[in-house]
């Protein structure tokens, strides 16, 4: 199974402190900043690695892991017998095709098809 990590969602208590850590300490570039105050979603990632992102979100949001694969149907076929299916493969209006499962702890695992 050919799968890579596309995005990891990490909670924050203080968006400013989290942004400063990932941007200034780790040297990640800021790719997105949506929302206001403590309800912002910040997307950061390593410079030169556009295919991998970390999304920083308020603690109240549910955790999520986003994976990527060139063969979504094959991955879905393998996982549907072993994990709880939340969403079968569908085409999104913004050009992405994906599916979703839950891990044993109830965390959503979304798998996107690389194009």
ZIWOGI-V956705 format. One line per field, one symbol per residue. ss: DSSP state (~ for helix, > for strand, _ for the rest). burial: + if it has 9 or more other ideal C-beta (glycine too) atoms within 8 Angstrom, else -. Layout:
# ZIWOGI-V956705
ss = ???
burial = ???
This chain:
# ZIWOGI-V956705
ss = ___>>>>>>>>>__~~~~~~~~~~~___>>>>>>__~~~_>>>>>_______>>>>>>_____>>>>>>__~~~~~~~~~___>>>>>>>>_____>>>>>>_____>>>>>>__
burial = ---+++++++++--+-+++++++----+-+--+------+++++++-----+++++++----+++++++--+-+++-+++--+-+---+-------+++++++---+++++++--
